[in-house]
Amino acid sequence: QVQLVESGGGLVQAGGSLRLSCAASGSTFSIYVMNWYRQAPGKQRELVAQIFRSGFTNYADSVKGRFTISRDNTKNTVQLQMNNLKAEDRAVYYCNVADGWGQGTQVTVSS
C-alpha cells in the first residue's frame, strides 16, 4: 500500500498561483501513474492531471494551459503547479497513487 502526504494549498486571489506537493512512501515500487484529483462542494471528484513514469501527462480540459504536473521518480514525489487560478478551481485537491489517497488540501480562490 502507498501512503501519501500532501502539502501546499491555501487562499489565493484570482489570477494567482499555488503549488501542491505530494510525497509517496510504502510500496512505491508499484508506482506507474501519479494523479491529482479535486472535489468541489456538491460535485463529484474529478481527475485534474496525471503523469506517467515516462513523463507523459494528461490534463482536464478546464486546466490545460494553466496547471502543470511534474514528478521526481527518485524521490517519489509529484507536484501540481497551478497558475492563473479561477474561482471555479476552488476545491479540495487530492493526490492519488495506486490505492493510496492523500488527506486532501483546500484550495480557495477569491475573486
N, C-alpha and C positions, 0 to 999 in steps of 0.2 A: 504494500500500500504506500501511496505517496502522501506526504504531509506538505502543506503549503502555508507560507506566511507572507501576507501582503503588507505593503507599506505605500504611503502616498495618499492621494485623495485630499479632499477638503473643499473649501469655498473659494470660488474664483469669479471674477466678473466676466460677462460675456465677451468673447474675443480673446480671453486669456488662455493660459496653458497650465497643464498639470502633467505630472509624470507618476505613473504607478509602477511598482516593482513587486515581484513575487519570487520567493526563493523556495525551491523544492528540496525535500530530503526524504530519506527512506528508500523505496525501491526505484531509484532514479534511473537504473539501467534500462527500465522499460519505457522511458520517455521517448515518444516519437513526435507527437504534436503537442504544443502548448497553446492554450486558448485563454482569451478574455471574454467573459460574458457580462451582461448588465441586466438589471431588473429595475424598471421604473415603477413608481406606485401604481397599482392597479393593472399592471401589464405583465405579460409573460417574460420569463428570462430569455434574452436573445444573445446570439453569438455576435460579438463585436469584431474580433480579429483572431486569427490563428497563425501560427508559424510552425513549420515542419522542421525536422532536424536538418534537412538540406538547405534550409533558409527560405524555401518557398512560403509566401504569405497569401492570406486571403482576408478580405475586409467586407464588412457590411456596407451596402451602398451608402448608407447615411453617414458614414465616417470616412469614406475614401477621400484622400487628399488632405485630410486633417489629422488623422491618427496614424501613428507608426508603431508597429510591433517589432521587437527585437529580442534576441536571446543570446545567452552565453552558455554554450554547451559544457564548457569546462567547470562552470560554477552552478549549473542547473538553475539559472535564473531567467526570468522573462520580464520585459518592460513594455509599458504602453505609454508612448508619448502622445499627449492629446493637445493639439493646438486649435486655435480659433473655436474655442468651446461655445456651444449654444445652449440656450435654456433647455432644449429637448435632450441634451446629453445628461441631464440630471438623473442620477440613478445610483444604485449600489452596484459596484463593479466586483466581479468575482474572477479569480484566477482558477483555471481548471487544467489538470494534467491527469490523464488516465482516469482512475476512480477517485481522485482526490480533488477537493474543493477548498479554496481559501475561505477565510472568515467573512470576506466582503469588506469593501471600503466605500464610504459615501463620497460621491462627487456632487457638489451643488454649484450651480451656475446662476449668478444673479444678473438680472437684466438692467 
